[in-house]
Structure formats: structure tokens, C-alpha cells
């Protein structure tokens, strides 16, 4: 291929190029590099028909062309190829898809065009780019994503992994999901900044797929306005297994009925409660009308914040035991203040019927409103006062915790420097209880559960568990011995091996003897064979003579 210098004015970018975004800072850096070192790799162009505004069109290298223009040069090195539109488009896509910083939506559009125009099959695209066929297929599906979700990815609210799940829905289903779960108010209520995939799946199940196991209402309740339950309903996929692949997990195919039942259930629940019924943000007229029909008085929480219910950390999510205990300690601190506020009446449970026009039906917590409050200013002042009380409770609890920590530390130092271990007398009853508790703390969770023991990292745990520990003290000792002598390390520790042998000889002589006989039999013939070879070499046996095992078994020479 011959490289030619062609004036920049004779060249134009191609409208076929799937790449639409160019980072200006990166272009400026490349332009400076081209000024200093020249163009390392020529661009690829093709001739345009006579009568066109330009003589050549870029096939590969529009970024280099733009940078050369910024560098103020008049011409650029080119390789001219004879390509039709289909060949040129395939070349553009392949070059763009081999970039490290390829935009996923541009990549999706490129895959889609290659596939739908019949240029290449999915397997061919995958092989060419070193990707799997499933990767290519998922990128093609990404083309069905609606602009609203693409914008959320662009602004950092969602990530590609989220869109790859959402694009499996139809555009109509995506609109429902966006309306119910991804408006600005809904996003502000996320418990974490980054949306977990399992929460996204729950949103899809509840708001789009209408899975009946996520419905708040009972499937056997036929008292709703539609006068039918879900069990025998023809719109229940369970009743048409021949038509729906997911009939094993039934869902409602009548979205309007599903939403109406959910709405009616929320208002029924609100009517049955003896706590404030609240809403946040804008509220639809039909919700206000329905509230009046149910005799509900709605409290506006738009300018107030909810009090968050402390969430206990799940141990399964932690690999570091110490870090988990620290999180648990922080949780217990916050939960103690929360419970104190509930007990004092500073915080009360409320039922949120909707937020920003969306039905909610969720139990929340808020600072209680004093009866004498006459307007929003009084309520705001009351909330600020209760927030201040909460902060003071926090400071008080921290003082108490610090006092307890210092007390424990001083007692620990006292024990450390004492002659306690030099007392060679019988343990008292309390000392034995403490000793058994120390043993059980080191035993497995499964064993603790098997004896009905709920051990926790709390100061009162010992007293709560003392009775169960004493009732099972001998089982605890034996479990401790079992765990210590059944670890793999026993195979490499002769002293522990000696303890293991002694234990089995004491606890199960029959099993111990059977094991010894089995292993001895396995290795006896090997020992005899080796000893025979040694005796021969030492001249103690005539050729052809073989030592016989004690049980008369023949040993091949």
C-alpha cells in the first residue's frame, strides 16, 4: 500500500463513522505530539465520486485527522483504498471497537449495524474482536435502551452493568420502570449512592414484571373492587403454563388490575392504622380524593426529613470478624438512641402513602408533631429541638461508653499484672463458669446453634448464656477437644498426634483398633518387600528366598 500526502482540504469525515464523541483534551495532546514527532500511522481514506465537495473520505483515522487539523498542518499521510460503503463501514467499526476507551453505546450501535445490515454474523464479530458471542449479543440488545436510562449512565447515576439488565425489557416496560423508580425523587431515596443489582432486580420484579410473590396484597383475597382473587384469574401465568415459560413463578399479565389492587391495598392498610398517614412531594388529585373516601387525614412531610431506622449489618457480608464487630458496635450505639427516642415519644412510626405522586405504602419514622403546633414554622422548630435532643443523647451515650471502656481497660491491666495464675487451688464455681464460657466462645457457630446457644458480642451475653453453658459444659469441653484434635495441623504436629491417639484409645477403642489394623495391613507387605531387598543386598538371604508376612500372605519378589 502506497502512502500519499493529501491536503486536508481534500478530505472529509464520513457520516458512516459510528464514533461520535472525541475528547478535546486528548485531541490537543495528540496534536502537540504530531507537531513534535510527526504522524506515526497514516490514516485510511477512499475516493469520493466526481462532483462531491471533497475528493476523499476518511475510513480509519478521524481522530488523527482532527488532531492534524488542530496542529495547523496543511496535509496528512494517507493510504487510499478502493472500498464500497459496506466495506468502508466494516473497517470503521473494527477500528473503533479495538479502542480501549470505546463508548459502550457507540459500540452497541456499531454491533447492531454490522449485524442488521448483514455485513457480519454475531460469531464473526465476536471472533474478529476476541469477544464471546454472548458479549456481542448483549451489546446489540443495548440498542433498545431508552434515552432516559442512557442519560442516567452519562451523568454517573447508573452504570453499564445496570443498563445491560434494563435493556432486556421492552421500551414500554422501561418507561414504567423509569417512571416508578428512577425519577429524581426516587433516586434521592436510595439507601446507597450506587444502586445494587439485586435492588434493581427487585424494582423490575415489583414494578414491571408484576410477579405475584412481590405483591403486597394476598393472592387469595377476593374482596377487592375487581371482585376476584388471583388464584383462578386467567391473567395469572400459573393458570396457563403452556403459554408462559415463567409459570413456575406466577405473574399478573393485567398490569392495570395489579396496580389497582396494590393501590387499594395501600389505602386499606392506611385506614386500619392508628398512626399518622403521610406523603412527600407533589400529590395527585385522585390520591387526595381516594384519601377522603377512606376518611384519611394526610400529613405533608415534604419539608421534613424522616428519621432513619438503624439497619443491622449482615455478618455474611463481612470477611473480617473485627471489622464486623466494629460495625455492630456502631449499630448498637445508634439503635440505642433510636429506641430511646421511640420510648420518649420524640420519634413516631408513620405510614407513607405516596411520594411525588408515586404510591409508596411504606412504614417510616419521623419526629413527632406536638399537639400545640399550629403551622409549619412550629413543626420545623419542634423537629430542630428533637434533633438537638438526639445529638445530646448521642453525646451522653458516648460518655457512658467511654467510661465503660476505661473501666474495662483498668481492670484488664490489673489482671495482667496480678498473681492470679499462680494460685494452684481448685477453681471456684464462678471461675468454672467463666472457663466454660471462654471455651464456647472459640467453638463453631454450628455447634453453638446445636445446643441452643445465641452468643453475641455484648456485655450481658455471659449472663444470658450461663444456664445453657452449664447444662452443656461437658459437651462443650469435648467439642473443644474434638475441634483442636481434628484440624489438619495435627498431621504435622507430633505432640497433638500423640493426644489424638490417646483420645481415640480412651473414647473408642474398637474404632481405634480397626484403623490401626487397616493401616498396618496396607503397609505391611511394603515393609516386608523392602526388608527382603535389604537382606539380599546384605547377603543375609539366598536368591529366590522371600520373607513371609506374619499372616501368611505371599509377597512377590
Order of alpha helices (4+ residues) and beta strands (2+ residues): beta-beta-alpha-beta-beta-alpha-beta-alpha-alpha-alpha-alpha-alpha-alpha-alpha-alpha-alpha-alpha-beta-alpha-beta-alpha-beta-beta-alpha-alpha-alpha-alpha-alpha-alpha-alpha
